[in-house]
Amino acid sequence: MENADVFGSSTAPLTWHDFLERMRHPSASDFVKSIKSFIVSFSNNASDPERDSAAVQEFLANMEGAFRAHSLWAGCTEEELESAGEGLEKYVMTKLFPRVFASLEEDVKFDEQLFEKMALIQQFIRPESLDIKPAFQNETSWLLAQKELQKINMYKAPRDKLVCILNCCKVINNLLHNASIASNENPPGADEFLPVLIFVTIKANPPQLHSNLLYIQRYRSQSRLVSEAAYFFTNMLSAESFISNIDANAISMDEAEFENNMESARAVLSGLADDSEVSSHSNRDFCRSSRTESLDSKQSSSNKERNNLLSAMLYRPSPQTSPVKLEAQDSKDKMVKKPSISDLEQTGASELLKEDQMSTAFQDYPYLYAQVGDLTIDDVDGLLNSYKQLVLKYVCLSKGMSVTSPPPPLSTSQIQTQFSTETDNQSEDTRPVEKDEEKQEDMARKDEVIDKGPVLQAESSESSISEDESSAGQQDAEKEENTSQL
């Protein structure tokens, strides 16, 4: 039952909408008053995690019992009653989330310490440090598991947060199961599962992990935190405990080596933070000075040269480009003593074209040849992380070369705007001709109107139907707004 609850039909949005729809019914007015009264009284009390947890658990159990005895759920299946309980828990805890999540100062402090510790350890920990067998080392599956765990802060309901943990554990469990089948070994147990979960958790390093686990433990319905969900959640609690107490002995490392690695990791992270702060200050200083002072002639010529390089990267020269201007640009490029980033890019591109198997160089970048229609909402996290890593590496490279990193390229809309501005003058010369063509097209349209009168009438009737549907949709939206006032 629990497995079906977590990954089955109750995970669908229909569970939530079905609960709200039933609460709209006039006979559910007593339920609405009880829920609203509980939320108000609960929010006015001082924070006490133990007492708050007991109050929520008692209220949810009593309300679910009332659901079963009410005519709204008469003749419903057990699955529908479970869905009602899930909808109630999600609604109540979403309202109470700001009040109960990370409500104690010691929990917030523990979150910060755990996050910092995982950020340091992930810089040098290896699978061998946790005695993970080579057969169970699969970077692709590990990244997928990390991605699922990192979603935990996107949700407020305890069950939704728990599902993120279960999805992460499912990916790991499937990896171990498939690897054991391939190697003809016995099915993996907790001794093989827990080290991989610890490694994945350290690499994922989700913020506020401690508070998330306490939140699930306190406010997830106890009647549903059983079976497989309880097993995986218990393993996550064990992983958090291991990471919070991790030391040299826990990862089979010499004490001196462990301390040196921790110090090196601190230096790396503080260095990145300092570089980011210095870059931010320098950008603010540059903007402030540019507003109060004009640039001298040397700075102006340097800016023109950089703009020319950017233009050469973003646009191909038109056939009407003057050879004299190109030669002048080449002479400026030869005067540059230190190769710029664009020069390195052109050199790398030339070397890349010389390779026999150029496609292998891009096999680790699956989105390079993707179209817009190929992407899904699940790809956003991966694309955003890749973008952040790309920016960080690019800026670090430019800083290390002591050259100015160029600004990001223009977006498609900006390029189209610039292109349309450049072509305005050309369009003015052709306007008389276009007006004549428009007159001819208008005459043709009038003929079509005469010949296709019934078709237009049908289209107008379809338009009126769509307007009626739109007004009906607006009425449904107003009902949703009334329900949201619970």
C-alpha positions in Angstrom: 0.0 0.0 0.0 2.8 2.4 0.9 4.7 1.8 -2.3 1.6 2.5 -4.3 0.9 5.6 -2.2 4.3 7.1 -2.9 4.7 6.4 -6.6 1.1 5.7 -7.6 -2.0 7.6 -8.4 -2.0 9.7 -5.2 1.1 11.4 -6.4 -0.9 13.0 -9.2 -2.3 16.6 -9.0 -5.8 15.1 -9.1 -5.4 14.2 -5.4 -5.0 17.8 -4.5 -7.8 19.1 -6.8 -10.2 16.4 -5.7 -9.7 17.5 -2.1 -10.3 21.1 -2.9 -13.4 20.2 -5.0 -15.0 18.3 -2.2 -14.3 21.2 0.2 -16.3 23.5 -2.1 -19.4 21.4 -1.5 -21.9 23.1 0.9 -22.0 20.0 3.1 -18.3 20.4 3.8 -18.7 23.8 5.5 -18.1 22.3 8.9 -14.8 20.8 7.7 -13.8 24.1 6.3 -14.5 25.9 9.6 -12.6 23.2 11.6 -9.5 23.4 9.3 -9.5 27.2 9.4 -10.0 27.4 13.1 -7.1 24.9 13.7 -4.7 26.8 11.5 -5.5 30.1 13.2 -5.2 28.8 16.8 -2.0 26.8 15.9 -0.3 29.8 14.4 -1.0 31.9 17.5 0.8 29.5 19.8 4.5 29.7 20.7 6.8 27.3 18.9 7.2 24.0 20.5 8.2 21.2 18.1 7.1 18.3 20.3 3.8 19.8 21.2 3.2 21.1 17.6 3.9 17.6 16.2 1.4 15.9 18.5 -1.3 18.6 17.8 -1.0 18.2 14.0 -1.0 14.4 14.1 -4.1 14.3 16.3 -5.9 16.8 14.2 -5.1 15.0 10.9 -6.2 11.6 12.4 -9.5 13.1 13.7 -10.3 14.8 10.4 -9.6 11.6 8.4 -12.0 9.7 10.7 -14.6 12.4 10.1 -14.1 12.1 6.3 -14.8 8.4 6.4 -18.1 8.9 8.2 -19.3 11.8 6.0 -21.7 11.5 3.1 -19.2 13.2 0.7 -17.0 10.1 0.9 -19.9 7.6 1.0 -19.1 4.6 -1.2 -15.5 5.8 -1.9 -12.7 3.3 -2.2 -9.9 3.1 0.2 -7.6 4.8 -2.3 -9.9 7.8 -2.5 -10.0 8.1 1.2 -6.2 7.9 1.3 -6.2 10.7 -1.3 -8.4 12.8 0.9 -6.1 12.4 3.8 -3.1 13.3 1.6 -4.9 16.4 0.4 -5.8 17.4 4.0 -2.1 17.0 5.1 -0.8 19.0 2.2 -3.3 21.8 2.7 -2.7 22.2 6.4 1.1 21.9 6.4 1.4 24.2 3.4 -0.4 26.9 5.5 1.7 26.1 8.6 5.1 25.7 6.9 6.4 29.2 7.7 5.5 28.6 11.3 7.0 25.1 11.9 9.9 24.7 9.4 13.3 25.4 11.0 11.6 27.2 13.8 14.3 26.7 16.4 17.6 28.5 16.4 19.6 25.3 17.1 18.1 23.6 14.0 19.1 26.6 11.8 22.6 26.5 13.2 22.9 22.7 12.7 21.7 23.2 9.1 24.5 25.7 8.5 27.2 23.5 10.0 26.1 20.4 8.1 25.9 22.3 4.8 29.4 23.8 5.4 30.9 20.4 6.3 29.5 18.6 3.3 30.7 21.5 1.1 34.2 20.9 2.4 34.2 17.1 2.3 32.8 16.9 -1.2 36.0 18.5 -2.4 38.2 15.5 -1.7 36.0 12.5 -0.8 36.2 9.6 -3.2 34.0 6.4 -3.5 36.9 4.4 -2.3 36.8 6.4 1.0 33.5 4.8 1.8 34.4 1.3 0.5 32.1 1.5 -2.5 32.8 -1.3 -4.9 33.8 -0.3 -8.5 30.8 -2.2 -9.8 28.5 0.2 -7.9 30.2 3.3 -9.1 28.1 4.9 -11.8 28.4 8.6 -12.2 25.3 9.0 -14.4 23.0 7.3 -11.8 24.6 9.2 -9.0 24.0 12.5 -10.7 20.4 11.5 -11.2 20.0 10.6 -7.5 21.6 13.9 -6.5 19.2 15.8 -8.7 16.2 14.1 -7.1 17.5 14.9 -3.6 18.2 18.6 -4.4 14.5 19.1 -5.2 13.6 18.7 -1.6 13.4 22.4 -0.9 11.1 23.0 -3.8 8.1 21.6 -1.8 6.4 22.4 1.5 4.2 19.4 2.1 5.9 16.6 4.2 4.9 13.9 1.7 6.3 15.8 -1.3 9.6 16.2 0.5 9.6 12.6 1.4 9.0 11.6 -2.2 12.2 13.5 -3.2 14.2 11.3 -0.7 12.4 8.1 -1.9 13.2 8.9 -5.6 16.8 9.4 -4.7 16.9 6.1 -2.9 15.1 4.3 -5.7 17.7 5.4 -8.2 20.5 4.1 -6.0 18.6 0.9 -5.2 18.1 0.2 -8.9 21.7 0.9 -9.6 22.9 -1.6 -7.0 20.3 -4.2 -8.1 21.3 -4.0 -11.8 25.0 -4.1 -11.0 24.6 -7.2 -8.8 22.6 -9.0 -11.6 25.3 -8.1 -14.1 28.1 -9.5 -11.8 26.0 -12.5 -10.7 26.3 -11.5 -7.1 23.8 -11.7 -4.2 21.2 -8.9 -4.0 22.7 -5.8 -2.3 21.7 -5.0 1.3 22.1 -2.1 3.7 25.9 -2.5 3.8 26.1 -1.7 0.1 23.2 0.8 0.0 24.1 3.1 2.8 27.7 4.1 1.7 26.3 5.0 -1.8 23.5 7.1 -0.2 26.1 8.9 2.0 28.3 9.7 -1.0 25.4 10.9 -3.0 24.1 13.1 -0.2 27.5 14.7 0.3 27.8 15.5 -3.4 24.2 16.8 -3.6 24.5 18.8 -0.3 20.9 20.1 -0.2 20.5 23.1 2.0 18.6 22.7 5.3 18.8 18.9 5.2 18.5 18.5 8.9 15.4 20.7 9.1 13.8 18.9 6.2 14.3 15.5 7.9 12.9 16.8 11.2 10.0 18.3 9.4 9.1 15.0 7.7 9.6 13.1 10.9 7.3 15.4 12.9 4.5 16.2 10.5 4.3 13.3 8.0 1.3 11.2 8.9 2.6 8.4 11.1 0.1 5.9 9.6 1.8 6.4 6.2 5.4 6.6 7.2 5.8 2.8 7.1 7.1 -0.1 5.0 9.4 1.0 2.1 9.1 4.7 2.9 10.1 4.1 6.5 13.1 2.0 5.4 14.5 4.6 3.0 13.8 7.4 5.3 15.6 5.6 8.2 18.6 5.2 5.9 18.6 8.9 5.1 18.6 9.7 8.9 21.6 7.3 9.3 23.4 9.0 6.4 22.8 12.4 8.0 24.1 11.2 11.3 27.2 9.7 9.7 28.0 12.9 7.8 27.6 15.1 10.8 30.1 13.0 12.8 32.4 12.2 9.9 36.1 12.2 10.7 39.4 10.7 9.4 38.6 7.2 10.8 35.1 7.1 9.2 36.5 7.4 5.7 39.7 5.4 6.2 42.1 8.4 6.0 45.1 9.5 8.1 44.3 12.2 10.6 46.9 14.6 9.2 45.8 14.0 5.6 42.1 14.6 6.6 43.0 17.9 8.3 45.1 19.0 5.3 42.3 18.2 2.9 39.8 20.1 5.0 42.1 23.2 5.1 42.7 23.0 1.4 38.9 22.8 0.8 38.4 25.8 3.0 41.0 27.7 1.0 39.4 26.8 -2.3 35.9 27.8 -1.1 37.0 31.0 0.5 39.1 31.9 -2.6 36.1 31.5 -4.8 34.0 33.6 -2.5 36.8 36.3 -2.3 37.1 36.4 -6.1 33.3 36.8 -6.4 33.3 39.6 -3.8 36.3 41.4 -5.5 34.7 41.1 -8.9 31.4 42.5 -7.5 33.2 45.4 -5.9 35.2 46.2 -9.0 32.1 46.1 -11.1 30.3 48.5 -8.8 33.4 50.8 -8.7 33.6 50.8 -12.5 29.9 51.7 -12.8 30.2 54.5 -10.2 33.2 56.0 -11.9 31.7 55.7 -15.4 28.7 57.7 -14.2 30.9 60.6 -12.8 33.9 60.7 -15.2 34.4 60.4 -18.9 36.9 57.9 -20.2 40.1 59.1 -21.7 41.2 58.5 -25.3 43.2 55.4 -24.4 40.3 53.7 -22.7 38.0 54.7 -25.5 40.2 53.0 -28.1 40.5 50.0 -26.0 36.7 49.7 -25.7 36.4 50.1 -29.4 38.8 47.2 -30.0 36.9 45.0 -27.6 33.7 45.8 -29.3 35.2 45.0 -32.7 36.3 41.6 -31.4 32.8 40.9 -30.0 31.2 41.9 -33.2 33.5 39.6 -35.1 32.5 36.7 -32.7 28.7 37.4 -32.9 28.3 38.3 -36.6 29.7 37.2 -39.8 31.0 40.1 -42.0 28.6 41.0 -44.8 29.8 40.8 -48.5 29.9 44.6 -48.6 32.6 44.9 -45.9 35.4 47.1 -47.0 38.8 45.4 -47.4 40.5 48.5 -46.0 38.5 48.2 -42.7 39.4 44.5 -42.4 43.1 45.3 -42.9 42.9 48.0 -40.2 41.3 45.6 -37.8 44.0 43.0 -38.5 46.7 45.6 -37.8 45.0 46.3 -34.4 44.9 42.6 -33.6 48.6 42.2 -34.3 49.4 45.0 -31.8 47.9 42.9 -28.9 50.8 41.3 -27.0 48.8 38.9 -24.9 46.3 36.5 -26.6 42.7 37.3 -25.7 40.0 34.8 -24.9 38.6 35.1 -28.4 42.1 34.3 -29.8 42.2 31.2 -27.7 38.7 30.2 -28.8 39.7 30.6 -32.5 42.9 28.5 -31.9 40.9 25.8 -30.1 38.3 25.7 -32.9 41.1 25.3 -35.5 42.6 22.4 -33.5 39.2 20.9 -33.0 38.5 20.9 -36.7 41.7 19.0 -37.3 40.6 16.0 -35.2 39.3 13.0 -37.0 36.5 12.2 -34.5 35.3 15.7 -33.6 31.9 14.4 -32.3 33.6 12.5 -29.4 34.7 15.9 -28.0 31.0 16.8 -27.4 29.6 13.5 -26.2 29.5 14.8 -22.6 27.3 17.7 -23.6 23.8 16.2 -24.4 22.1 19.5 -24.9 24.4 20.9 -27.5 22.4 19.6 -30.5 19.0 19.7 -28.7 16.1 21.7 -30.1 13.7 23.7 -28.0 11.0 21.1 -28.5 13.3 18.3 -27.2 13.6 19.9 -23.7 11.3 19.2 -20.8 10.7 20.9 -17.4 12.9 18.3 -15.8 15.9 19.5 -17.8 15.8 23.0 -16.3 17.8 22.0 -13.2 20.6 20.3 -15.2 20.8 23.2 -17.6 21.0 25.8 -14.8 23.7 23.9 -13.0 25.7 23.5 -16.3 25.3 27.2 -16.9 26.6 28.1 -13.4 29.6 25.8 -13.8 30.3 27.3 -17.3 30.2 30.9 -16.0 32.4 30.0 -13.1 35.1 28.3 -15.2 35.0 31.0 -17.9 35.4 33.8 -15.4 38.2 32.0 -13.5 40.0 31.4 -16.8 39.8 35.0 -17.8 41.0 36.1 -14.3 43.9 33.6 -14.5 45.0 35.1 -17.9 44.6 38.6 -16.5 42.3 39.5 -19.4 38.8 41.0 -19.4 36.1 38.5 -19.9 33.6 39.6 -22.5 30.0 40.2 -21.6 27.5 37.5 -22.4 26.3 37.3 -26.0 23.1 39.0 -27.1 19.9 37.0 -26.8 17.9 36.1 -29.8 15.3 38.8 -29.1 18.1 41.4 -28.8 19.7 40.4 -32.0 16.3 40.5 -33.8 15.7 44.0 -32.3 19.1 45.2 -33.5 18.6 43.6 -36.9 15.2 45.3 -37.3 16.7 48.7 -36.3 19.4 48.4 -38.9 16.9 47.5 -41.6 14.5 50.3 -40.9 16.1 52.6 -43.4 16.1 50.0 -46.1 12.4 49.3 -45.5 11.5 53.0 -46.0 12.7 52.9 -49.6 10.4 50.0 -50.4 7.2 51.3 -48.6 5.6 52.7 -51.8 5.9 49.3 -53.5 4.6 47.6 -50.4 1.5 49.8 -50.3 0.7 48.9 -53.9 1.0 45.2 -53.0 -1.2 45.7 -50.0 -3.9 47.2 -52.1 -3.8 44.3 -54.5 -4.0 41.9 -51.5 -7.0 43.8 -50.0 -8.8 43.4 -53.3 -8.1 39.7 -53.3 -9.3 39.4 -49.8 -12.6 41.1 -50.6 -13.2 38.5 -53.4 -12.5 35.7 -51.0 -15.0 37.2 -48.5 -17.7 37.1 -51.1 -16.9 33.6 -52.1 -16.5 32.2 -48.6 -19.2 33.9 -46.6 -20.5 30.6 -45.0 -17.0 29.7 -43.9 -16.6 33.1 -42.1 -19.9 32.6 -40.4 -18.8 29.2 -39.2 -15.6 30.7 -37.9 -17.4 33.5 -36.1 -19.7 30.9 -34.4 -16.6 29.0 -33.3 -15.2 32.2 -31.9 -18.3 32.8 -29.9 -18.1 29.2 -28.5 -14.5 29.8 -27.5 -15.5 33.0 -25.7 -18.2 31.1 -23.8 -15.6 28.5 -22.8 -13.3 31.3 -21.7 -16.0 32.9 -19.5 -16.8 29.4 -18.0 -13.1 29.0 -17.3 -13.0 32.4 -15.6 -15.9 31.3 -13.4 -14.0 28.1 -12.4 -11.0 30.3 -11.6 -13.2 32.4 -9.3 -14.3 29.2 -7.5 -10.6 28.2 -7.0 -10.0 31.6 -5.5 -12.9 31.2 -3.1 -11.5 27.8 -2.0 -8.0 29.3 -1.5 -9.5 31.5 1.3 -9.8 28.4 3.6 
